[in-house]
Amino acid sequence: MVELVKARSVPHAEVLPGYMFVQMDLDQETFHLVKNTPRITGFLGGMNPQPVKETEIQNINTAMTEGASRPPPRESFKESDNVRVIEGPFANLPAWWSR
């Protein structure tokens, strides 16, 4: 039996689209409960998922909060303009602006 104790709505922000984070005591029953939930395809790590560090969850929450409160940037680029990515996994790679 699973009991939902507390739930809260969070602003929609596409920080990690397609991912859902759950805080749970992982055992065989809860693993299969989550795995068999509609639109859940699996766990990161497959049959041996690893916990996400609390600091990472805090960083994600901060990014979601800032993304929800930060106005969208004004675009001053034209299609195909060369741009430089300064953060993230694509930092320092050649890039072109595309909408």
Sequence and secondary structure as in RCSB ss.txt:
>XXXX:A:sequence
MVELVKARSVPHAEVLPGYMFVQMDLDQETFHLVKNTPRITGFLGGMNPQPVKETEIQNINTAMTEGASRPPPRE
SFKESDNVRVIEGPFANLPAWWSR
>XXXX:A:secstr
              SSTT         HHHHHHHHTSTT    TTTTS     HHHHHHHHHHHHHHHHS     
   TT EEE  SSTTTTSEEE   
